Amino acid sequence: KMLDKAFAERIIHDYK
């Protein structure tokens, strides 16, 4: 899902 991908990318950025 596109929404899932966008969310995952945001989480990865926050994780850093």
PyMOL Python script that loads the backbone (N, CA, C, O; Angstrom):
from pymol import cmd

cmd.read_pdbstr("""\
ATOM      1  N   LYS A   1       0.841  -1.207   0.000  1.00  0.00           N
ATOM      2  CA  LYS A   1       0.000   0.000   0.000  1.00  0.00           C
ATOM      3  C   LYS A   1       0.878   1.260   0.000  1.00  0.00           C
ATOM      4  O   LYS A   1       1.935   1.295   0.630  1.00  0.00           O
ATOM      5  N   MET A   2       0.435   2.252  -0.692  1.00  0.00           N
ATOM      6  CA  MET A   2       1.216   3.502  -0.751  1.00  0.00           C
ATOM      7  C   MET A   2       1.246   4.175   0.634  1.00  0.00           C
ATOM      8  O   MET A   2       2.270   4.708   1.061  1.00  0.00           O
ATOM      9  N   LEU A   3       0.106   4.133   1.313  1.00  0.00           N
ATOM     10  CA  LEU A   3       0.040   4.761   2.639  1.00  0.00           C
ATOM     11  C   LEU A   3       1.032   4.086   3.583  1.00  0.00           C
ATOM     12  O   LEU A   3       1.733   4.753   4.343  1.00  0.00           O
ATOM     13  N   ASP A   4       1.081   2.765   3.526  1.00  0.00           N
ATOM     14  CA  ASP A   4       2.002   2.014   4.391  1.00  0.00           C
ATOM     15  C   ASP A   4       3.444   2.410   4.100  1.00  0.00           C
ATOM     16  O   ASP A   4       4.253   2.571   5.014  1.00  0.00           O
ATOM     17  N   LYS A   5       3.756   2.566   2.809  1.00  0.00           N
ATOM     18  CA  LYS A   5       5.145   2.911   2.429  1.00  0.00           C
ATOM     19  C   LYS A   5       5.486   4.305   2.953  1.00  0.00           C
ATOM     20  O   LYS A   5       6.577   4.518   3.482  1.00  0.00           O
ATOM     21  N   ALA A   6       4.583   5.231   2.813  1.00  0.00           N
ATOM     22  CA  ALA A   6       4.839   6.600   3.266  1.00  0.00           C
ATOM     23  C   ALA A   6       5.019   6.598   4.791  1.00  0.00           C
ATOM     24  O   ALA A   6       5.901   7.272   5.324  1.00  0.00           O
ATOM     25  N   PHE A   7       4.181   5.840   5.471  1.00  0.00           N
ATOM     26  CA  PHE A   7       4.270   5.778   6.936  1.00  0.00           C
ATOM     27  C   PHE A   7       5.600   5.156   7.366  1.00  0.00           C
ATOM     28  O   PHE A   7       6.265   5.653   8.275  1.00  0.00           O
ATOM     29  N   ALA A   8       5.971   4.078   6.707  1.00  0.00           N
ATOM     30  CA  ALA A   8       7.229   3.388   7.042  1.00  0.00           C
ATOM     31  C   ALA A   8       8.400   4.342   6.828  1.00  0.00           C
ATOM     32  O   ALA A   8       9.311   4.408   7.654  1.00  0.00           O
ATOM     33  N   GLU A   9       8.375   5.071   5.734  1.00  0.00           N
ATOM     34  CA  GLU A   9       9.486   5.996   5.453  1.00  0.00           C
ATOM     35  C   GLU A   9       9.564   7.061   6.544  1.00  0.00           C
ATOM     36  O   GLU A   9      10.653   7.441   6.975  1.00  0.00           O
ATOM     37  N   ARG A  10       8.412   7.534   6.983  1.00  0.00           N
ATOM     38  CA  ARG A  10       8.369   8.592   8.026  1.00  0.00           C
ATOM     39  C   ARG A  10       8.913   8.005   9.337  1.00  0.00           C
ATOM     40  O   ARG A  10       9.655   8.673  10.058  1.00  0.00           O
ATOM     41  N   ILE A  11       8.545   6.768   9.637  1.00  0.00           N
ATOM     42  CA  ILE A  11       9.010   6.129  10.878  1.00  0.00           C
ATOM     43  C   ILE A  11      10.533   5.982  10.838  1.00  0.00           C
ATOM     44  O   ILE A  11      11.219   6.248  11.824  1.00  0.00           O
ATOM     45  N   ILE A  12      11.047   5.556   9.684  1.00  0.00           N
ATOM     46  CA  ILE A  12      12.506   5.373   9.552  1.00  0.00           C
ATOM     47  C   ILE A  12      13.206   6.706   9.790  1.00  0.00           C
ATOM     48  O   ILE A  12      14.240   6.758  10.457  1.00  0.00           O
ATOM     49  N   HIS A  13      12.652   7.766   9.253  1.00  0.00           N
ATOM     50  CA  HIS A  13      13.276   9.092   9.432  1.00  0.00           C
ATOM     51  C   HIS A  13      13.252   9.470  10.904  1.00  0.00           C
ATOM     52  O   HIS A  13      14.224  10.010  11.431  1.00  0.00           O
ATOM     53  N   ASP A  14      12.141   9.184  11.563  1.00  0.00           N
ATOM     54  CA  ASP A  14      12.017   9.512  12.988  1.00  0.00           C
ATOM     55  C   ASP A  14      12.934   8.614  13.813  1.00  0.00           C
ATOM     56  O   ASP A  14      13.479   9.037  14.833  1.00  0.00           O
ATOM     57  N   TYR A  15      13.095   7.386  13.366  1.00  0.00           N
ATOM     58  CA  TYR A  15      13.932   6.432  14.097  1.00  0.00           C
ATOM     59  C   TYR A  15      15.368   6.947  14.172  1.00  0.00           C
ATOM     60  O   TYR A  15      16.057   6.779  15.178  1.00  0.00           O
ATOM     61  N   LYS A  16      15.804   7.587  13.067  1.00  0.00           N
ATOM     62  CA  LYS A  16      17.185   8.101  13.031  1.00  0.00           C
ATOM     63  C   LYS A  16      17.262   9.268  14.009  1.00  0.00           C
ATOM     64  O   LYS A  16      18.322   9.875  14.164  1.00  0.00           O
TER      65      LYS A  16
END
""", "prot")
cmd.dss("prot")
cmd.show_as("cartoon", "prot")
cmd.util.cbc("prot")
cmd.orient("prot")
